[in-house]
Amino acid sequence: MNDLELKDHIRGIPDFPIPGILFYDISTLLSNPEAWKFALDELEKIVAEWSPDILAGIESRGFLLAAPLADRMSLPMTMIRKKGKLPGDVVSYEYELEYGTDVIEIQSDAISPGQKVVILDDLLATGGTLQASIHLCKQVGAEVVGSAVIVELDFLNGKENLGVSFNSLVNYDQ
């Protein structure tokens, strides 16, 4: 199975969440055990090269990658969530969106200073949320050694401003 075959398990949904957007949905990938296992196997190879101490998943589909990979690699996993979704003491990071701002949070004790973290999500578009997640992890003292996604929308150039190693399994030019 190669990238072309993985693409066969990712469906494009036109006009979601708004008209003019083609949404790349990994639900169909998740529903095929063979394709999903292959995707996780490939991500595990990528993540292992960075030798992380902990994995961080971005809400919510990033959790679907970080949790099984953490289990496979015997690593701890933490969640990066939208404001108000995590209990206890949290550290917040506010970032700019196309129209306004958003806030993501991590529990203040989720990552120890100096730990090497890899951040995972399902898709990279403009890179805003991933870039904010990198800043948030650095804010709590982590060394962000890499980030990976299943789907990258190359035409949006989202990886250009990340400032960390990055990899994706499937790329779309439009």
Rosetta constraint file for C-alpha pairs under 8 A:
AtomPair CA 1 CA 5 HARMONIC 5.68 0.50
AtomPair CA 1 CA 6 HARMONIC 7.12 0.50
AtomPair CA 1 CA 38 HARMONIC 7.59 0.50
AtomPair CA 2 CA 6 HARMONIC 6.33 0.50
AtomPair CA 3 CA 7 HARMONIC 6.17 0.50
AtomPair CA 3 CA 169 HARMONIC 6.65 0.50
AtomPair CA 3 CA 170 HARMONIC 5.72 0.50
AtomPair CA 4 CA 8 HARMONIC 6.62 0.50
AtomPair CA 4 CA 170 HARMONIC 7.99 0.50
AtomPair CA 5 CA 9 HARMONIC 7.08 0.50
AtomPair CA 6 CA 10 HARMONIC 6.87 0.50
AtomPair CA 6 CA 29 HARMONIC 7.69 0.50
AtomPair CA 6 CA 35 HARMONIC 6.63 0.50
AtomPair CA 6 CA 39 HARMONIC 7.67 0.50
AtomPair CA 6 CA 170 HARMONIC 7.23 0.50
AtomPair CA 7 CA 11 HARMONIC 7.77 0.50
AtomPair CA 7 CA 170 HARMONIC 6.79 0.50
AtomPair CA 9 CA 26 HARMONIC 7.45 0.50
AtomPair CA 9 CA 28 HARMONIC 5.56 0.50
AtomPair CA 9 CA 29 HARMONIC 4.77 0.50
AtomPair CA 9 CA 32 HARMONIC 7.65 0.50
AtomPair CA 9 CA 35 HARMONIC 7.18 0.50
AtomPair CA 10 CA 24 HARMONIC 6.43 0.50
AtomPair CA 10 CA 25 HARMONIC 5.72 0.50
AtomPair CA 10 CA 26 HARMONIC 5.22 0.50
AtomPair CA 10 CA 27 HARMONIC 7.41 0.50
AtomPair CA 10 CA 28 HARMONIC 5.79 0.50
AtomPair CA 10 CA 29 HARMONIC 5.69 0.50
AtomPair CA 11 CA 24 HARMONIC 5.77 0.50
AtomPair CA 11 CA 25 HARMONIC 5.31 0.50
AtomPair CA 11 CA 26 HARMONIC 6.98 0.50
AtomPair CA 11 CA 28 HARMONIC 6.70 0.50
AtomPair CA 12 CA 22 HARMONIC 6.01 0.50
AtomPair CA 12 CA 23 HARMONIC 5.46 0.50
AtomPair CA 12 CA 24 HARMONIC 4.62 0.50
AtomPair CA 12 CA 25 HARMONIC 6.13 0.50
AtomPair CA 13 CA 22 HARMONIC 5.54 0.50
AtomPair CA 13 CA 23 HARMONIC 4.99 0.50
AtomPair CA 13 CA 24 HARMONIC 6.40 0.50
AtomPair CA 13 CA 25 HARMONIC 7.01 0.50
AtomPair CA 14 CA 19 HARMONIC 7.56 0.50
AtomPair CA 14 CA 20 HARMONIC 7.13 0.50
AtomPair CA 14 CA 21 HARMONIC 6.09 0.50
AtomPair CA 14 CA 22 HARMONIC 4.40 0.50
AtomPair CA 14 CA 23 HARMONIC 6.24 0.50
AtomPair CA 15 CA 19 HARMONIC 4.03 0.50
AtomPair CA 15 CA 20 HARMONIC 5.11 0.50
AtomPair CA 15 CA 21 HARMONIC 4.85 0.50
AtomPair CA 15 CA 22 HARMONIC 5.81 0.50
AtomPair CA 15 CA 23 HARMONIC 7.39 0.50
AtomPair CA 16 CA 20 HARMONIC 7.74 0.50
AtomPair CA 16 CA 21 HARMONIC 5.69 0.50
AtomPair CA 16 CA 22 HARMONIC 6.32 0.50
AtomPair CA 16 CA 23 HARMONIC 5.71 0.50
AtomPair CA 17 CA 21 HARMONIC 6.88 0.50
AtomPair CA 17 CA 23 HARMONIC 7.39 0.50
AtomPair CA 24 CA 151 HARMONIC 7.82 0.50
AtomPair CA 26 CA 30 HARMONIC 6.28 0.50
AtomPair CA 26 CA 122 HARMONIC 7.68 0.50
AtomPair CA 27 CA 31 HARMONIC 6.28 0.50
AtomPair CA 28 CA 32 HARMONIC 6.67 0.50
AtomPair CA 29 CA 33 HARMONIC 7.91 0.50
AtomPair CA 29 CA 35 HARMONIC 6.17 0.50
AtomPair CA 29 CA 36 HARMONIC 5.70 0.50
AtomPair CA 30 CA 35 HARMONIC 7.71 0.50
AtomPair CA 30 CA 36 HARMONIC 5.51 0.50
AtomPair CA 31 CA 36 HARMONIC 7.62 0.50
AtomPair CA 32 CA 36 HARMONIC 5.99 0.50
AtomPair CA 33 CA 37 HARMONIC 5.94 0.50
AtomPair CA 34 CA 38 HARMONIC 6.21 0.50
AtomPair CA 35 CA 39 HARMONIC 6.19 0.50
AtomPair CA 36 CA 40 HARMONIC 6.24 0.50
AtomPair CA 37 CA 41 HARMONIC 6.02 0.50
AtomPair CA 38 CA 42 HARMONIC 6.18 0.50
AtomPair CA 39 CA 43 HARMONIC 6.17 0.50
AtomPair CA 39 CA 150 HARMONIC 7.48 0.50
AtomPair CA 39 CA 169 HARMONIC 7.50 0.50
AtomPair CA 40 CA 44 HARMONIC 5.95 0.50
AtomPair CA 40 CA 65 HARMONIC 7.31 0.50
AtomPair CA 40 CA 68 HARMONIC 7.95 0.50
AtomPair CA 40 CA 69 HARMONIC 7.04 0.50
AtomPair CA 41 CA 45 HARMONIC 6.46 0.50
AtomPair CA 42 CA 46 HARMONIC 6.50 0.50
AtomPair CA 42 CA 169 HARMONIC 7.50 0.50
AtomPair CA 43 CA 47 HARMONIC 6.05 0.50
AtomPair CA 43 CA 148 HARMONIC 7.43 0.50
AtomPair CA 43 CA 150 HARMONIC 7.97 0.50
AtomPair CA 43 CA 169 HARMONIC 7.54 0.50
AtomPair CA 44 CA 48 HARMONIC 5.88 0.50
AtomPair CA 44 CA 69 HARMONIC 6.40 0.50
AtomPair CA 44 CA 73 HARMONIC 7.84 0.50
AtomPair CA 45 CA 49 HARMONIC 6.61 0.50
AtomPair CA 46 CA 50 HARMONIC 7.37 0.50
AtomPair CA 46 CA 148 HARMONIC 7.85 0.50
AtomPair CA 46 CA 167 HARMONIC 7.36 0.50
AtomPair CA 47 CA 51 HARMONIC 7.02 0.50
AtomPair CA 47 CA 52 HARMONIC 7.40 0.50
AtomPair CA 47 CA 118 HARMONIC 7.07 0.50
AtomPair CA 47 CA 146 HARMONIC 7.59 0.50
AtomPair CA 47 CA 148 HARMONIC 7.60 0.50
AtomPair CA 48 CA 52 HARMONIC 7.19 0.50
AtomPair CA 50 CA 118 HARMONIC 7.71 0.50
AtomPair CA 50 CA 145 HARMONIC 6.11 0.50
AtomPair CA 50 CA 146 HARMONIC 6.57 0.50
AtomPair CA 51 CA 116 HARMONIC 7.65 0.50
AtomPair CA 52 CA 115 HARMONIC 7.73 0.50
AtomPair CA 52 CA 116 HARMONIC 4.88 0.50
AtomPair CA 52 CA 117 HARMONIC 5.27 0.50
AtomPair CA 52 CA 118 HARMONIC 6.13 0.50
AtomPair CA 52 CA 145 HARMONIC 7.08 0.50
AtomPair CA 53 CA 75 HARMONIC 6.54 0.50
AtomPair CA 53 CA 76 HARMONIC 7.46 0.50
AtomPair CA 53 CA 115 HARMONIC 5.81 0.50
AtomPair CA 53 CA 116 HARMONIC 5.05 0.50
AtomPair CA 53 CA 117 HARMONIC 6.01 0.50
AtomPair CA 54 CA 70 HARMONIC 7.63 0.50
AtomPair CA 54 CA 75 HARMONIC 5.61 0.50
AtomPair CA 54 CA 76 HARMONIC 5.08 0.50
AtomPair CA 54 CA 77 HARMONIC 5.66 0.50
AtomPair CA 54 CA 78 HARMONIC 7.54 0.50
AtomPair CA 54 CA 111 HARMONIC 7.70 0.50
AtomPair CA 54 CA 115 HARMONIC 7.14 0.50
AtomPair CA 54 CA 116 HARMONIC 6.48 0.50
AtomPair CA 54 CA 117 HARMONIC 5.01 0.50
AtomPair CA 54 CA 118 HARMONIC 6.77 0.50
AtomPair CA 55 CA 66 HARMONIC 6.01 0.50
AtomPair CA 55 CA 70 HARMONIC 6.45 0.50
AtomPair CA 55 CA 75 HARMONIC 7.05 0.50
AtomPair CA 55 CA 76 HARMONIC 6.43 0.50
AtomPair CA 55 CA 77 HARMONIC 4.71 0.50
AtomPair CA 55 CA 78 HARMONIC 6.35 0.50
AtomPair CA 55 CA 117 HARMONIC 5.49 0.50
AtomPair CA 55 CA 118 HARMONIC 5.05 0.50
AtomPair CA 55 CA 119 HARMONIC 6.02 0.50
AtomPair CA 55 CA 120 HARMONIC 7.40 0.50
AtomPair CA 56 CA 63 HARMONIC 7.91 0.50
AtomPair CA 56 CA 66 HARMONIC 6.22 0.50
AtomPair CA 56 CA 77 HARMONIC 5.61 0.50
AtomPair CA 56 CA 78 HARMONIC 4.80 0.50
AtomPair CA 56 CA 79 HARMONIC 5.55 0.50
AtomPair CA 56 CA 80 HARMONIC 6.68 0.50
AtomPair CA 56 CA 117 HARMONIC 6.80 0.50
AtomPair CA 56 CA 118 HARMONIC 6.17 0.50
AtomPair CA 56 CA 119 HARMONIC 4.72 0.50
AtomPair CA 56 CA 120 HARMONIC 6.15 0.50
AtomPair CA 57 CA 61 HARMONIC 7.79 0.50
AtomPair CA 57 CA 62 HARMONIC 4.39 0.50
AtomPair CA 57 CA 63 HARMONIC 4.65 0.50
AtomPair CA 57 CA 64 HARMONIC 7.79 0.50
AtomPair CA 57 CA 65 HARMONIC 7.03 0.50
AtomPair CA 57 CA 66 HARMONIC 5.11 0.50
AtomPair CA 57 CA 67 HARMONIC 7.69 0.50
AtomPair CA 57 CA 77 HARMONIC 7.46 0.50
AtomPair CA 57 CA 78 HARMONIC 6.45 0.50
AtomPair CA 57 CA 79 HARMONIC 5.11 0.50
AtomPair CA 57 CA 80 HARMONIC 6.01 0.50
AtomPair CA 57 CA 119 HARMONIC 5.86 0.50
AtomPair CA 57 CA 120 HARMONIC 4.93 0.50
AtomPair CA 57 CA 121 HARMONIC 6.10 0.50
AtomPair CA 58 CA 62 HARMONIC 4.55 0.50
AtomPair CA 58 CA 63 HARMONIC 6.26 0.50
AtomPair CA 58 CA 79 HARMONIC 6.19 0.50
AtomPair CA 58 CA 80 HARMONIC 4.83 0.50
AtomPair CA 58 CA 81 HARMONIC 6.41 0.50
AtomPair CA 58 CA 119 HARMONIC 7.29 0.50
AtomPair CA 58 CA 120 HARMONIC 6.34 0.50
AtomPair CA 58 CA 121 HARMONIC 5.53 0.50
AtomPair CA 58 CA 130 HARMONIC 7.86 0.50
AtomPair CA 58 CA 133 HARMONIC 7.59 0.50
AtomPair CA 59 CA 63 HARMONIC 6.29 0.50
AtomPair CA 59 CA 79 HARMONIC 6.98 0.50
AtomPair CA 59 CA 80 HARMONIC 5.99 0.50
AtomPair CA 59 CA 81 HARMONIC 5.14 0.50
AtomPair CA 59 CA 82 HARMONIC 7.11 0.50
AtomPair CA 59 CA 121 HARMONIC 7.86 0.50
AtomPair CA 60 CA 64 HARMONIC 7.49 0.50
AtomPair CA 60 CA 81 HARMONIC 7.66 0.50
AtomPair CA 61 CA 65 HARMONIC 7.20 0.50
AtomPair CA 61 CA 121 HARMONIC 6.20 0.50
AtomPair CA 61 CA 122 HARMONIC 5.68 0.50
AtomPair CA 62 CA 66 HARMONIC 6.16 0.50
AtomPair CA 62 CA 120 HARMONIC 5.30 0.50
AtomPair CA 62 CA 121 HARMONIC 3.69 0.50
AtomPair CA 62 CA 122 HARMONIC 5.43 0.50
AtomPair CA 63 CA 67 HARMONIC 5.78 0.50
AtomPair CA 63 CA 79 HARMONIC 7.01 0.50
AtomPair CA 63 CA 120 HARMONIC 7.76 0.50
AtomPair CA 63 CA 121 HARMONIC 7.40 0.50
AtomPair CA 64 CA 68 HARMONIC 6.98 0.50
AtomPair CA 65 CA 69 HARMONIC 6.19 0.50
AtomPair CA 65 CA 120 HARMONIC 6.55 0.50
AtomPair CA 65 CA 121 HARMONIC 6.94 0.50
AtomPair CA 65 CA 122 HARMONIC 7.39 0.50
AtomPair CA 66 CA 70 HARMONIC 5.85 0.50
AtomPair CA 66 CA 77 HARMONIC 6.54 0.50
AtomPair CA 66 CA 119 HARMONIC 7.98 0.50
AtomPair CA 66 CA 120 HARMONIC 6.11 0.50
AtomPair CA 67 CA 71 HARMONIC 6.30 0.50
AtomPair CA 67 CA 77 HARMONIC 6.39 0.50
AtomPair CA 68 CA 72 HARMONIC 6.12 0.50
AtomPair CA 69 CA 73 HARMONIC 5.97 0.50
AtomPair CA 70 CA 74 HARMONIC 5.67 0.50
AtomPair CA 70 CA 75 HARMONIC 4.66 0.50
AtomPair CA 70 CA 76 HARMONIC 5.92 0.50
AtomPair CA 70 CA 77 HARMONIC 5.90 0.50
AtomPair CA 71 CA 75 HARMONIC 6.46 0.50
AtomPair CA 71 CA 76 HARMONIC 7.90 0.50
AtomPair CA 78 CA 106 HARMONIC 7.94 0.50
AtomPair CA 78 CA 110 HARMONIC 6.22 0.50
AtomPair CA 78 CA 111 HARMONIC 7.79 0.50
AtomPair CA 79 CA 106 HARMONIC 6.57 0.50
AtomPair CA 80 CA 104 HARMONIC 6.61 0.50
AtomPair CA 80 CA 105 HARMONIC 5.75 0.50
AtomPair CA 80 CA 106 HARMONIC 5.15 0.50
AtomPair CA 80 CA 133 HARMONIC 7.13 0.50
AtomPair CA 81 CA 85 HARMONIC 6.30 0.50
AtomPair CA 81 CA 86 HARMONIC 7.01 0.50
AtomPair CA 81 CA 104 HARMONIC 5.45 0.50
AtomPair CA 81 CA 105 HARMONIC 5.34 0.50
AtomPair CA 81 CA 106 HARMONIC 6.55 0.50
AtomPair CA 82 CA 103 HARMONIC 6.13 0.50
AtomPair CA 82 CA 104 HARMONIC 4.52 0.50
AtomPair CA 82 CA 105 HARMONIC 6.06 0.50
AtomPair CA 83 CA 92 HARMONIC 7.51 0.50
AtomPair CA 83 CA 103 HARMONIC 5.54 0.50
AtomPair CA 83 CA 104 HARMONIC 5.32 0.50
AtomPair CA 83 CA 105 HARMONIC 5.79 0.50
AtomPair CA 84 CA 105 HARMONIC 7.98 0.50
AtomPair CA 86 CA 90 HARMONIC 7.27 0.50
AtomPair CA 86 CA 105 HARMONIC 7.54 0.50
AtomPair CA 86 CA 106 HARMONIC 7.36 0.50
AtomPair CA 86 CA 107 HARMONIC 6.85 0.50
AtomPair CA 87 CA 107 HARMONIC 7.63 0.50
AtomPair CA 88 CA 107 HARMONIC 6.91 0.50
AtomPair CA 89 CA 107 HARMONIC 5.85 0.50
AtomPair CA 89 CA 108 HARMONIC 5.60 0.50
AtomPair CA 89 CA 109 HARMONIC 7.92 0.50
AtomPair CA 90 CA 105 HARMONIC 6.17 0.50
AtomPair CA 90 CA 106 HARMONIC 5.45 0.50
AtomPair CA 90 CA 107 HARMONIC 4.18 0.50
AtomPair CA 90 CA 108 HARMONIC 4.69 0.50
AtomPair CA 91 CA 105 HARMONIC 5.50 0.50
AtomPair CA 91 CA 106 HARMONIC 5.50 0.50
AtomPair CA 91 CA 107 HARMONIC 6.16 0.50
AtomPair CA 91 CA 108 HARMONIC 5.45 0.50
AtomPair CA 91 CA 136 HARMONIC 7.69 0.50
AtomPair CA 91 CA 140 HARMONIC 7.52 0.50
AtomPair CA 92 CA 103 HARMONIC 6.52 0.50
AtomPair CA 92 CA 104 HARMONIC 5.73 0.50
AtomPair CA 92 CA 105 HARMONIC 4.39 0.50
AtomPair CA 92 CA 106 HARMONIC 6.74 0.50
AtomPair CA 92 CA 136 HARMONIC 7.09 0.50
AtomPair CA 93 CA 103 HARMONIC 5.51 0.50
AtomPair CA 93 CA 104 HARMONIC 5.50 0.50
AtomPair CA 93 CA 105 HARMONIC 6.34 0.50
AtomPair CA 93 CA 132 HARMONIC 6.98 0.50
AtomPair CA 93 CA 135 HARMONIC 7.61 0.50
AtomPair CA 93 CA 136 HARMONIC 5.77 0.50
AtomPair CA 94 CA 101 HARMONIC 6.69 0.50
AtomPair CA 94 CA 102 HARMONIC 5.66 0.50
AtomPair CA 94 CA 103 HARMONIC 4.32 0.50
AtomPair CA 94 CA 104 HARMONIC 6.62 0.50
AtomPair CA 94 CA 132 HARMONIC 7.69 0.50
AtomPair CA 95 CA 101 HARMONIC 5.49 0.50
AtomPair CA 95 CA 102 HARMONIC 5.58 0.50
AtomPair CA 95 CA 103 HARMONIC 6.32 0.50
AtomPair CA 95 CA 128 HARMONIC 7.76 0.50
AtomPair CA 95 CA 132 HARMONIC 6.30 0.50
AtomPair CA 96 CA 100 HARMONIC 6.09 0.50
AtomPair CA 96 CA 101 HARMONIC 4.42 0.50
AtomPair CA 96 CA 102 HARMONIC 6.51 0.50
AtomPair CA 96 CA 128 HARMONIC 7.65 0.50
AtomPair CA 97 CA 101 HARMONIC 5.05 0.50
AtomPair CA 97 CA 102 HARMONIC 6.74 0.50
AtomPair CA 97 CA 128 HARMONIC 7.26 0.50
AtomPair CA 104 CA 132 HARMONIC 7.72 0.50
AtomPair CA 104 CA 133 HARMONIC 7.44 0.50
AtomPair CA 104 CA 136 HARMONIC 7.91 0.50
AtomPair CA 105 CA 136 HARMONIC 7.48 0.50
AtomPair CA 106 CA 110 HARMONIC 6.90 0.50
AtomPair CA 106 CA 136 HARMONIC 7.58 0.50
AtomPair CA 108 CA 140 HARMONIC 7.12 0.50
AtomPair CA 111 CA 115 HARMONIC 6.63 0.50
AtomPair CA 111 CA 137 HARMONIC 7.76 0.50
AtomPair CA 111 CA 140 HARMONIC 6.93 0.50
AtomPair CA 111 CA 141 HARMONIC 7.63 0.50
AtomPair CA 111 CA 142 HARMONIC 6.60 0.50
AtomPair CA 112 CA 140 HARMONIC 7.47 0.50
AtomPair CA 112 CA 141 HARMONIC 6.80 0.50
AtomPair CA 112 CA 142 HARMONIC 6.77 0.50
AtomPair CA 113 CA 140 HARMONIC 6.48 0.50
AtomPair CA 113 CA 141 HARMONIC 4.11 0.50
AtomPair CA 113 CA 142 HARMONIC 5.25 0.50
AtomPair CA 113 CA 143 HARMONIC 7.98 0.50
AtomPair CA 114 CA 141 HARMONIC 5.82 0.50
AtomPair CA 114 CA 142 HARMONIC 5.03 0.50
AtomPair CA 114 CA 143 HARMONIC 5.81 0.50
AtomPair CA 115 CA 141 HARMONIC 7.60 0.50
AtomPair CA 115 CA 142 HARMONIC 5.09 0.50
AtomPair CA 115 CA 143 HARMONIC 5.92 0.50
AtomPair CA 116 CA 142 HARMONIC 6.00 0.50
AtomPair CA 116 CA 143 HARMONIC 4.74 0.50
AtomPair CA 116 CA 144 HARMONIC 5.77 0.50
AtomPair CA 116 CA 145 HARMONIC 5.98 0.50
AtomPair CA 117 CA 137 HARMONIC 7.95 0.50
AtomPair CA 117 CA 142 HARMONIC 6.50 0.50
AtomPair CA 117 CA 143 HARMONIC 6.12 0.50
AtomPair CA 117 CA 144 HARMONIC 4.90 0.50
AtomPair CA 117 CA 145 HARMONIC 5.91 0.50
AtomPair CA 117 CA 146 HARMONIC 7.17 0.50
AtomPair CA 118 CA 144 HARMONIC 6.02 0.50
AtomPair CA 118 CA 145 HARMONIC 5.86 0.50
AtomPair CA 118 CA 146 HARMONIC 4.88 0.50
AtomPair CA 118 CA 147 HARMONIC 5.26 0.50
AtomPair CA 118 CA 148 HARMONIC 7.65 0.50
AtomPair CA 119 CA 130 HARMONIC 7.85 0.50
AtomPair CA 119 CA 133 HARMONIC 7.68 0.50
AtomPair CA 119 CA 134 HARMONIC 7.56 0.50
AtomPair CA 119 CA 144 HARMONIC 7.62 0.50
AtomPair CA 119 CA 146 HARMONIC 6.60 0.50
AtomPair CA 119 CA 147 HARMONIC 4.64 0.50
AtomPair CA 119 CA 148 HARMONIC 6.60 0.50
AtomPair CA 120 CA 147 HARMONIC 5.73 0.50
AtomPair CA 120 CA 148 HARMONIC 5.18 0.50
AtomPair CA 120 CA 149 HARMONIC 5.85 0.50
AtomPair CA 121 CA 130 HARMONIC 7.91 0.50
AtomPair CA 121 CA 148 HARMONIC 6.71 0.50
AtomPair CA 121 CA 149 HARMONIC 5.05 0.50
AtomPair CA 121 CA 150 HARMONIC 7.39 0.50
AtomPair CA 122 CA 149 HARMONIC 4.95 0.50
AtomPair CA 122 CA 150 HARMONIC 5.15 0.50
AtomPair CA 122 CA 151 HARMONIC 6.26 0.50
AtomPair CA 123 CA 149 HARMONIC 5.37 0.50
AtomPair CA 123 CA 150 HARMONIC 5.90 0.50
AtomPair CA 123 CA 151 HARMONIC 4.58 0.50
AtomPair CA 123 CA 152 HARMONIC 5.68 0.50
AtomPair CA 123 CA 153 HARMONIC 7.73 0.50
AtomPair CA 124 CA 130 HARMONIC 7.56 0.50
AtomPair CA 124 CA 149 HARMONIC 6.58 0.50
AtomPair CA 124 CA 151 HARMONIC 6.36 0.50
AtomPair CA 124 CA 152 HARMONIC 4.80 0.50
AtomPair CA 124 CA 153 HARMONIC 6.21 0.50
AtomPair CA 124 CA 158 HARMONIC 6.42 0.50
AtomPair CA 124 CA 159 HARMONIC 7.66 0.50
AtomPair CA 125 CA 152 HARMONIC 6.39 0.50
AtomPair CA 125 CA 153 HARMONIC 5.26 0.50
AtomPair CA 125 CA 154 HARMONIC 7.71 0.50
AtomPair CA 125 CA 156 HARMONIC 5.95 0.50
AtomPair CA 125 CA 157 HARMONIC 7.58 0.50
AtomPair CA 125 CA 158 HARMONIC 5.58 0.50
AtomPair CA 126 CA 156 HARMONIC 5.44 0.50
AtomPair CA 126 CA 157 HARMONIC 6.47 0.50
AtomPair CA 126 CA 158 HARMONIC 4.16 0.50
AtomPair CA 126 CA 159 HARMONIC 7.77 0.50
AtomPair CA 127 CA 131 HARMONIC 5.79 0.50
AtomPair CA 127 CA 157 HARMONIC 7.89 0.50
AtomPair CA 127 CA 158 HARMONIC 4.18 0.50
AtomPair CA 127 CA 159 HARMONIC 6.17 0.50
AtomPair CA 127 CA 161 HARMONIC 7.67 0.50
AtomPair CA 127 CA 162 HARMONIC 7.27 0.50
AtomPair CA 128 CA 132 HARMONIC 6.11 0.50
AtomPair CA 128 CA 158 HARMONIC 7.51 0.50
AtomPair CA 129 CA 133 HARMONIC 6.09 0.50
AtomPair CA 130 CA 134 HARMONIC 6.21 0.50
AtomPair CA 130 CA 162 HARMONIC 7.51 0.50
AtomPair CA 131 CA 135 HARMONIC 6.39 0.50
AtomPair CA 131 CA 161 HARMONIC 7.38 0.50
AtomPair CA 131 CA 162 HARMONIC 5.40 0.50
AtomPair CA 132 CA 136 HARMONIC 6.11 0.50
AtomPair CA 133 CA 137 HARMONIC 6.16 0.50
AtomPair CA 134 CA 138 HARMONIC 6.22 0.50
AtomPair CA 134 CA 144 HARMONIC 6.61 0.50
AtomPair CA 134 CA 162 HARMONIC 7.65 0.50
AtomPair CA 135 CA 139 HARMONIC 5.99 0.50
AtomPair CA 136 CA 140 HARMONIC 6.65 0.50
AtomPair CA 137 CA 141 HARMONIC 6.61 0.50
AtomPair CA 137 CA 142 HARMONIC 5.39 0.50
AtomPair CA 137 CA 143 HARMONIC 7.57 0.50
AtomPair CA 137 CA 144 HARMONIC 7.04 0.50
AtomPair CA 138 CA 142 HARMONIC 4.85 0.50
AtomPair CA 138 CA 143 HARMONIC 6.25 0.50
AtomPair CA 138 CA 144 HARMONIC 6.88 0.50
AtomPair CA 144 CA 164 HARMONIC 6.93 0.50
AtomPair CA 145 CA 164 HARMONIC 6.42 0.50
AtomPair CA 145 CA 165 HARMONIC 6.57 0.50
AtomPair CA 146 CA 164 HARMONIC 5.53 0.50
AtomPair CA 146 CA 165 HARMONIC 4.54 0.50
AtomPair CA 146 CA 166 HARMONIC 5.64 0.50
AtomPair CA 147 CA 164 HARMONIC 7.15 0.50
AtomPair CA 147 CA 165 HARMONIC 6.30 0.50
AtomPair CA 147 CA 166 HARMONIC 4.87 0.50
AtomPair CA 147 CA 167 HARMONIC 6.61 0.50
AtomPair CA 148 CA 166 HARMONIC 5.56 0.50
AtomPair CA 148 CA 167 HARMONIC 4.83 0.50
AtomPair CA 148 CA 168 HARMONIC 5.57 0.50
AtomPair CA 149 CA 167 HARMONIC 6.66 0.50
AtomPair CA 149 CA 168 HARMONIC 4.88 0.50
AtomPair CA 149 CA 169 HARMONIC 6.83 0.50
AtomPair CA 150 CA 168 HARMONIC 5.30 0.50
AtomPair CA 150 CA 169 HARMONIC 4.90 0.50
AtomPair CA 150 CA 170 HARMONIC 5.96 0.50
AtomPair CA 151 CA 168 HARMONIC 6.02 0.50
AtomPair CA 151 CA 169 HARMONIC 6.20 0.50
AtomPair CA 151 CA 170 HARMONIC 4.86 0.50
AtomPair CA 151 CA 171 HARMONIC 5.84 0.50
AtomPair CA 151 CA 172 HARMONIC 7.59 0.50
AtomPair CA 152 CA 168 HARMONIC 6.03 0.50
AtomPair CA 152 CA 169 HARMONIC 7.75 0.50
AtomPair CA 152 CA 170 HARMONIC 6.22 0.50
AtomPair CA 152 CA 171 HARMONIC 4.82 0.50
AtomPair CA 152 CA 172 HARMONIC 6.32 0.50
AtomPair CA 153 CA 157 HARMONIC 7.47 0.50
AtomPair CA 153 CA 158 HARMONIC 7.66 0.50
AtomPair CA 153 CA 171 HARMONIC 5.94 0.50
AtomPair CA 153 CA 172 HARMONIC 5.00 0.50
AtomPair CA 153 CA 173 HARMONIC 6.29 0.50
AtomPair CA 153 CA 174 HARMONIC 6.99 0.50
AtomPair CA 154 CA 158 HARMONIC 7.27 0.50
AtomPair CA 154 CA 171 HARMONIC 6.27 0.50
AtomPair CA 154 CA 172 HARMONIC 5.85 0.50
AtomPair CA 154 CA 173 HARMONIC 5.35 0.50
AtomPair CA 154 CA 174 HARMONIC 7.55 0.50
AtomPair CA 155 CA 172 HARMONIC 7.50 0.50
AtomPair CA 155 CA 173 HARMONIC 5.30 0.50
AtomPair CA 155 CA 174 HARMONIC 6.02 0.50
AtomPair CA 158 CA 162 HARMONIC 7.62 0.50
AtomPair CA 159 CA 166 HARMONIC 7.11 0.50
